[in-house]
Amino acid sequence: MKEQVILGMDPGTNLMGYGIILCKGSKMTMLDLGILDMRKLDDHHVKLKRIFDETVLLIEKYHPDHLAIEAPFFGKNVQSMLKLGKAQGVAIAAALSRDIPITEYSPKRIKQAITGRGAASKEQVASMLQSLLKIEEMPRHLDATDGLAAAVCHFFQRKPGGGDKKYGSWKTFVSQNPGKLK
């Protein structure tokens, strides 16, 4: 069976988590796990450029076959939601610029895939990932395990209808998201 590398991302403008797994048949191995820390950057546009640049670097280093990204959830703070959506969009643009297919997963779906419970805590998700992937030392920030969880969720969803939204090109993204363009 063909090997596949999956890049998982948990978008954010202060901390963006990522995890990369290698899949061989029914086995998966973690290749990398970490965060992009942008808390010291004041300019939102500089943060977005950094997200794009770092995503491209991860793509160039690991050559993923797919990007699995957590879709923004609905919150009460509209400004935070807009910033989160921009962060996600920039990461998606970076993947599309390298012709990497993208699948978005809701936070609930990711938690359900990893723990069996859509309302699981970040800590429960991290603990399950530690067990599944035999991670010896867990990261300080759970944003990293959230990114890894998106990749593992995609691995578990590798059957028809697995993802929430799939985009293989700009044309597909635009046709499925006409309201996001002006």
C-alpha positions as CSV (number, residue, x, y, z in Angstrom):
1,M,0.0,0.0,0.0
2,K,1.2,3.5,-0.9
3,E,2.6,5.7,1.8
4,Q,0.8,9.0,2.5
5,V,1.9,12.0,4.5
6,I,-0.8,14.1,6.1
7,L,-0.3,17.6,7.5
8,G,-2.8,18.6,10.2
9,M,-3.3,22.2,11.3
10,D,-5.2,24.0,14.0
11,P,-5.3,27.6,12.8
12,G,-4.8,30.5,15.1
13,T,-3.2,34.0,14.9
14,N,-1.4,33.7,18.3
15,L,-0.6,30.0,18.3
16,M,-1.1,27.7,15.3
17,G,-0.6,24.0,15.9
18,Y,0.5,21.5,13.4
19,G,1.2,17.8,13.3
20,I,2.5,15.6,10.5
21,I,1.9,11.8,10.2
22,L,3.2,9.2,7.9
23,C,0.6,6.5,6.9
24,K,1.5,3.1,5.7
25,G,-1.6,0.9,5.2
26,S,-3.3,0.8,8.6
27,K,-0.3,2.1,10.5
28,M,0.5,5.7,11.3
29,T,3.7,7.3,12.6
30,M,4.1,10.8,13.9
31,L,6.8,12.7,11.9
32,D,6.5,16.1,13.6
33,L,4.5,18.1,16.1
34,G,4.7,21.7,17.1
35,I,3.3,25.3,17.1
36,L,3.9,28.5,15.3
37,D,4.1,31.1,18.1
38,M,3.1,34.6,16.9
39,R,2.2,36.1,20.3
40,K,5.1,38.6,20.1
41,L,3.9,39.9,16.7
42,D,1.6,43.0,16.9
43,D,0.6,43.4,13.3
44,H,-2.2,41.0,12.2
45,H,-1.0,41.1,8.5
46,V,2.5,40.1,9.5
47,K,1.0,37.2,11.4
48,L,-0.9,36.1,8.3
49,K,2.3,36.3,6.2
50,R,4.1,34.2,8.8
51,I,1.4,31.6,8.7
52,F,1.6,31.4,4.9
53,D,5.5,31.2,4.9
54,E,5.7,28.6,7.7
55,T,3.0,26.5,6.1
56,V,4.9,26.5,2.8
57,L,8.1,25.6,4.7
58,L,6.3,22.6,6.3
59,I,5.1,21.5,2.9
60,E,8.5,21.8,1.4
61,K,10.1,19.9,4.2
62,Y,7.6,17.0,4.5
63,H,5.9,16.9,1.0
64,P,2.4,16.1,2.4
65,D,-0.1,14.4,0.2
66,H,-3.0,16.2,2.1
67,L,-3.8,19.0,4.4
68,A,-6.4,18.3,7.1
69,I,-7.4,21.6,8.8
70,E,-9.7,22.4,11.7
71,A,-12.6,24.5,10.5
72,P,-13.4,27.6,12.7
73,F,-16.2,27.0,15.2
74,F,-18.8,29.6,15.9
75,G,-18.1,31.8,18.9
76,K,-19.5,34.9,20.5
77,N,-16.6,37.2,19.6
78,V,-17.0,38.1,15.9
79,Q,-13.5,39.8,15.7
80,S,-11.9,36.6,17.0
81,M,-13.8,34.5,14.5
82,L,-12.8,36.8,11.6
83,K,-9.1,36.6,12.6
84,L,-9.3,32.8,12.9
85,G,-11.0,32.5,9.5
86,K,-8.2,34.6,8.0
87,A,-5.6,32.3,9.6
88,Q,-7.3,29.3,8.2
89,G,-7.7,30.9,4.8
90,V,-4.0,31.7,4.6
91,A,-3.0,28.2,5.5
92,I,-5.4,26.8,2.9
93,A,-3.9,29.3,0.3
94,A,-0.4,28.0,1.1
95,A,-1.5,24.4,0.5
96,L,-3.3,25.3,-2.7
97,S,-0.3,27.2,-4.0
98,R,1.5,23.9,-3.8
99,D,-1.4,21.8,-5.2
100,I,-2.0,20.0,-1.9
101,P,-5.6,18.8,-1.5
102,I,-7.4,20.1,1.6
103,T,-10.1,18.7,3.8
104,E,-11.7,20.8,6.6
105,Y,-13.0,19.1,9.7
106,S,-15.2,20.6,12.5
107,P,-13.7,20.5,16.0
108,K,-16.5,18.1,17.1
109,R,-15.7,15.7,14.2
110,I,-12.0,15.7,15.1
111,K,-12.7,15.0,18.8
112,Q,-15.2,12.3,17.8
113,A,-12.7,10.6,15.5
114,I,-9.9,10.6,18.1
115,T,-11.8,10.0,21.4
116,G,-15.2,8.7,20.4
117,R,-16.7,11.8,22.0
118,G,-17.4,15.0,20.2
119,A,-17.4,17.0,23.4
120,A,-14.0,15.7,24.6
121,S,-11.5,18.1,26.2
122,K,-8.2,19.1,24.6
123,E,-6.5,17.1,27.3
124,Q,-8.5,14.0,26.5
125,V,-7.6,14.4,22.8
126,A,-3.9,14.8,23.7
127,S,-4.0,11.8,26.0
128,M,-5.5,9.6,23.3
129,L,-3.0,10.8,20.7
130,Q,-0.2,10.1,23.1
131,S,-1.4,6.5,23.4
132,L,-2.2,6.0,19.7
133,L,1.1,7.4,18.4
134,K,3.3,6.4,21.4
135,I,4.4,10.0,22.0
136,E,7.0,10.1,24.8
137,E,7.1,13.8,25.5
138,M,3.9,15.8,25.0
139,P,4.2,19.4,23.9
140,R,3.6,22.3,26.3
141,H,0.8,23.8,24.1
142,L,-2.2,21.7,23.3
143,D,-2.6,23.6,20.0
144,A,0.1,21.2,18.7
145,T,-1.9,18.1,19.6
146,D,-5.0,19.8,18.1
147,G,-3.1,20.1,14.8
148,L,-2.0,16.5,15.1
149,A,-5.6,15.5,15.8
150,A,-6.7,16.9,12.5
151,A,-4.2,14.8,10.6
152,V,-5.1,11.6,12.6
153,C,-8.8,12.4,12.0
154,H,-8.2,12.5,8.3
155,F,-6.3,9.2,8.5
156,F,-9.4,7.6,10.2
157,Q,-11.8,9.2,7.7
158,R,-10.2,7.6,4.6
159,K,-13.4,6.3,3.2
160,P,-16.0,7.9,0.9
161,G,-17.7,10.9,2.5
162,G,-15.0,11.1,5.2
163,G,-14.3,14.9,5.3
164,D,-16.5,17.8,5.8
165,K,-15.2,19.9,2.8
166,K,-12.6,19.0,0.2
167,Y,-10.8,21.3,-2.1
168,G,-8.3,20.1,-4.8
169,S,-7.9,23.4,-6.6
170,W,-8.6,27.1,-6.4
171,K,-11.5,26.6,-8.9
172,T,-13.1,24.0,-6.6
173,F,-12.7,26.2,-3.6
174,V,-14.2,29.2,-5.4
175,S,-17.1,27.2,-6.8
176,Q,-17.9,25.8,-3.3
177,N,-17.5,29.1,-1.5
178,P,-18.9,31.9,-3.7
179,G,-19.8,34.0,-0.6
180,K,-16.2,34.3,0.5
181,L,-15.1,36.3,-2.5
182,K,-15.8,39.9,-3.3
